[in-house]
Amino acid sequence: MKELLKEFHSHIVFWKKKSPEQIESFLKFLEAVEKPGALTTREKELIAVALAVKAHCKWCISFHVKQALEAGAKPEEIREAAWVAVLMDGGPGLAYAQLVEEALKEYTS
């Protein structure tokens, strides 16, 4: 999972060179959305974990599990968020939920 995160960050660097206006706008939007508001950053990251599982995005799962842990989410909360995604997505979500466990193992060891 850490390798996926490195890969994701290298793509951001690539896009900064090739499409700087677009990636900078996206990163500003990301920052604005993730800021605490009516929801805490922790709550937003738990939602993002569920959406990452539902979207079947392994890079997103890696990124948001790490961010959720850094925002103070407990592994049990992250697992529950993943189970909500499985509820809404069925078998494919269950397949991607295993990546949440891999990320938890890497980021908490």
DOZA-406922 format. One line per field, with one value per residue (C-alpha): x, y, z; residue number from 0; residue in one letter. Coordinates in steps of 0.1 Angstrom, whole numbers. Layout:
// residues N
c1: [X, ...];
c2: [Y, ...];
c3: [Z, ...];
num: [NUM, ...];
residuo: [A, ...];
// end
This chain:
// residues 109
c1: [0, 29, 41, 7, 9, 44, 30, 1, 24, 47, 16, 8, 44, 39, 6, 22, 46, 21, -11, -2, -34, -57, -38, -33, -70, -78, -54, -69, -104, -91, -77, -109, -131, -109, -108, -129, -163, -197, -178, -144, -114, -116, -153, -146, -117, -140, -165, -136, -125, -160, -162, -127, -139, -171, -151, -127, -97, -67, -48, -76, -79, -42, -44, -76, -68, -35, -52, -80, -54, -35, -68, -73, -96, -93, -88, -122, -138, -120, -132, -168, -166, -154, -183, -207, -192, -196, -232, -238, -216, -218, -192, -169, -168, -159, -130, -117, -123, -94, -71, -83, -70, -37, -34, -42, -16, 11, 2, -2, 28];
c2: [0, 24, 17, 28, 60, 67, 59, 83, 111, 106, 111, 143, 155, 145, 164, 195, 195, 186, 202, 226, 247, 217, 198, 229, 237, 201, 202, 234, 219, 188, 210, 230, 199, 181, 211, 207, 222, 207, 174, 168, 158, 124, 120, 131, 107, 78, 88, 89, 54, 41, 59, 46, 11, 17, 33, 3, 26, 10, 43, 61, 33, 36, 74, 77, 49, 67, 101, 87, 72, 105, 123, 101, 74, 40, 9, -3, 29, 25, -11, -1, 26, -1, -24, 4, 4, -33, -30, -6, -24, -61, -86, -62, -39, -69, -76, -41, -40, -64, -36, -16, -44, -44, -6, -9, -35, -15, 19, 7, -16];
c3: [0, 7, -28, -42, -22, -37, -72, -66, -54, -85, -107, -89, -97, -133, -136, -120, -150, -177, -165, -137, -138, -135, -108, -87, -89, -80, -50, -38, -40, -22, 6, 9, 11, 36, 60, 92, 90, 99, 97, 113, 91, 107, 97, 62, 59, 71, 44, 19, 29, 22, -11, -21, -15, -35, -63, -64, -63, -47, -47, -30, -4, 4, 6, 27, 51, 59, 61, 84, 107, 108, 115, 146, 133, 149, 128, 140, 126, 93, 91, 97, 70, 46, 56, 48, 13, 11, 21, -8, -33, -26, -37, -56, -25, -4, -27, -24, 14, 17, 6, 36, 58, 39, 44, 81, 86, 68, 83, 119, 121];
num: [0, 1, 2, 3, 4, 5, 6, 7, 8, 9, 10, 11, 12, 13, 14, 15, 16, 17, 18, 19, 20, 21, 22, 23, 24, 25, 26, 27, 28, 29, 30, 31, 32, 33, 34, 35, 36, 37, 38, 39, 40, 41, 42, 43, 44, 45, 46, 47, 48, 49, 50, 51, 52, 53, 54, 55, 56, 57, 58, 59, 60, 61, 62, 63, 64, 65, 66, 67, 68, 69, 70, 71, 72, 73, 74, 75, 76, 77, 78, 79, 80, 81, 82, 83, 84, 85, 86, 87, 88, 89, 90, 91, 92, 93, 94, 95, 96, 97, 98, 99, 100, 101, 102, 103, 104, 105, 106, 107, 108];
residuo: [M, K, E, L, L, K, E, F, H, S, H, I, V, F, W, K, K, K, S, P, E, Q, I, E, S, F, L, K, F, L, E, A, V, E, K, P, G, A, L, T, T, R, E, K, E, L, I, A, V, A, L, A, V, K, A, H, C, K, W, C, I, S, F, H, V, K, Q, A, L, E, A, G, A, K, P, E, E, I, R, E, A, A, W, V, A, V, L, M, D, G, G, P, G, L, A, Y, A, Q, L, V, E, E, A, L, K, E, Y, T, S];
// end
